[in-house]
Amino acid sequence: MTGLDDTAAVAELNPAAITDEQVVEHVRTGKAALFEILMRRHNQRVYRVARAILGNDTEAEDVMQETYVRAYMHLDQFENRAKFSTWLTKIAVHEALARVRKSGRLESLDSQDDSETAMRPEPRSNTRNPEEQLFGKQMQVLLEAAIDTLPQAYRSVFVMREIEELSTAETADALGLSEEVVKTRLHRARAMLQTDLYSRVGATTPSAFEFHLSRCDRVVNAVLARILVMPPSSKMLH
């Protein structure tokens, strides 16, 4: 299939009506441009996960590109045993941690025992009026700054569980941790963010660290420019 044919195929497909696994099968048969659907569908999660580990926007975008290229090159290894999004997230975690280790920034948690659970008081439950909702949006900036101060190990768990809303099991699988450790680190992260701040902005947490369209386009275009010139892999063709 030519690049032009690929572009037409993307336009003809309705992304909302096709599953990740179906897109993967199309890409495996040589329709490389359809990989764009997967990138646009998962850019937000991959960005948030990479940024949670790296704490830097530019590095997060670099890791996103490497994650997608690596995923594309190894699609033959995706066996539908887990969701594609979970498989992709694990690649992003691996790439981000590899960059952290290479730079010598990997933090030690030796001084903070994960076997001890630091519980926070439950945030107060309240129904917000329009003024409170506006205040919540303004406080989102403060929440993002507070999240950035968390140790990387806690920040990654918090972002994946509270912002990206992965389950405990999915988070544990992606980070290579036990579910108990994930729960403990989440409790500690919440405590570090301070109860009052968390309770005020908790309802708007999923909107933190949004990956906007212009940045999405930049990453997608950069990855497509790399993968569309790759020779077809015999492992990817059925």
Summary of the structure (lengths in Angstrom):
residues: 238
radius of gyration: 19.4
end to end distance: 14.5
largest distance: 58.5
contacts: 683
relative contact order: 0.15
helix: 71%
strand: 0%
